[in-house]
């Protein structure tokens, strides 16, 4: 989720520089939501002891 947040943040920055304010605003909102969901999931998995499967 955090990776997706950074991707949408980069899209928002590029769209803002190019003058696409509508796309930049939407991408910023999506990045913010993905970041918050990613942080909540990270905290949940930390507290419950779940992690990624060993490779």
Rosetta blueprint (number, residue, H / E / L):
1 X L
2 X H
3 X H
4 X H
5 X H
6 X H
7 X H
8 X H
9 X H
10 X H
11 X H
12 X H
13 X H
14 X H
15 X H
16 X H
17 X H
18 X H
19 X L
20 X L
21 X H
22 X H
23 X H
24 X H
25 X H
26 X H
27 X H
28 X H
29 X H
30 X H
31 X H
32 X H
33 X H
34 X H
35 X H
36 X H
37 X H
38 X H
39 X H
40 X H
41 X H
42 X H
43 X H
44 X H
45 X H
46 X H
47 X H
48 X H
49 X L
50 X L
51 X L
52 X L
53 X L
54 X L
55 X L
